[in-house]
Amino acid sequence: MFGPTLFEQRRHPLASPRKFAWRMATAIAIWCALAAIGLAIGMAGYAGFEGMSATDAYVNAAMILSGMGPVGELHTRAGKIFAGSYAIFSGLILVIASSFVLAPIFHRVLHSFHVEQGKEE
């Protein structure tokens, strides 16, 4: 999605505010999709391995996905293994999803330095 052709190159002017807003909206949509997929995986795992209701599975999955930790006590060995694996997965999803949102911001800031530098040369 964010390839070399999506962002302007060094010699190009800064993207318009409208184009930047579109990039941010796209990045936030990707973040939301990754969070929803991660939440669905967690809910399915807690419901399947621990036999939790949809509400309890949602709370536990959301808490781990947000980095807060589990709410309910785990009773099965499979549930504990799933919870540990899901916590690692959630940490990676959080970092990856955040990078999608931060990439356009960092690019715009760094590109603005190059544009200013190009005006002086």
PyMOL commands that set and color helices and strands:
alter all, ss='L'
color gray80, all
select helices_A, chain A and resi 17-50+54-65+77-120
alter helices_A, ss='H'
color red, helices_A
deselect
rebuild
show_as cartoon
